[in-house]
Every structure is written in structure tokens, then in C-alpha cells.
Amino acid sequence: MNIRELIILLRADILRLSNQPAGVGADFKPSWLKIFSPRFIPVLLARVARYFYLNRYLRFFSPILTWLNVVIFGIEITARCEIGPGLMLPHTYGTVIGSSSIGNNATIFHGVTLGAKYPDLLFDVSQRPTVGDNVVIGAGAKILGGIHLGNNSTVAANSLVLFSVPESNLAIGVPAEMKLKN
């Protein structure tokens, strides 16, 4: 990733946050003020941490930014996770993003865990979930193991997902069951 690609990703994140309809976090501030939002700064820190992680001369700084995200915003996002443009984190506390990749326009609420099913300190990507485009993950959901959440899928709040979710499906319950989205 170069600095231009980083700026393109950050711009997409700000635009996504700014284009929310009234009643869903919109407060009619100009887009540039969104850079001070607690919904954007954790994404900024995660993106810059990934940029540093991918640059061997700056890699040392990556864990520092990850640590700042944990301490200030209560969210842990591994710099190893490739995240598409338009990430939205309406609330961050108690969230762990240890997935191998997240697609475009993902929405992840607070208390979510995306990670390995068993301890995996070496970050084996085959043991980590992947998330498609336009996926919504509700508060408190746990998505564990080497599974895939298909494009346009939704994981309901407090669901436990241990298997892949097909495109345009809803996973709900503990353990999660599939429902076709209306």
C-alpha cells in the first residue's frame, strides 16, 4: 500500500460515515469534521497501522497504533487484516477484528469478535474469517474460524457464527441458523 492508496481508503471511510441518512448517526456536520469523530479515528488508526505494517521501514510503529486503538477506543484491529473502503464502526468498545480480510462497506457494531476458533498466535489466515462486501455484523456477534461471510449478508446481534454464511443471508442465534434476507 502506498500513501495514495491510504488516502483513497480514508476518504471512502469519511464519505461512508457522512452519507448516513438522518436518524442513523447523521448530525449534518460537514464531511471534514468527521475526521474528529470517535467513529472515524479508530478506522484511521487501523488504516495507518496497516500502512506501517506493510512498509518494512515503518513496521515498528504498527503495534503502537494498534495499542493506542485498544487503550483509547477499546477496539483491537490487527494490522494483518486487509480492509476494503467504507468501513463503518458505529461504536467500538469490546470489538476484536482478527479476520484475514474485510470487504467494501462493512458495518461492524460494538462487542464483535472476528477471529480464530482456537488460540492462533501465528495468525494463520486459514483459521480466520473473511468478510465480503456490504456485510453488517450486529453488536456482540462472534464470528470464529476459517469461514466466509458472503456479500450482502447480515449477522444478527449476539449471534455465534461457526460456519460460512452464503451471500444475502441472515445468520441469527446461538449457534447461528441461516435465514434468507427479505
Buried (B, 14 or more C-beta within 10 A) or exposed (E): BEEEEBEEBBEBBBEBBBEBEEEEBEEEEEEEEBEEBEBBBBBBBBBBBBBBBBBEEEEEBBEEBBEBBBEEBBBBBBBBBBBBBBBBBBBBEBBBBBBBBBBBBBBBBBBBBBBBBEEBEEBEBEBBBBBBBBBBBBBBBBBBBBBBBBBBBBBBBBBBBBEBBBBBBBBBEEEBEBEEEE
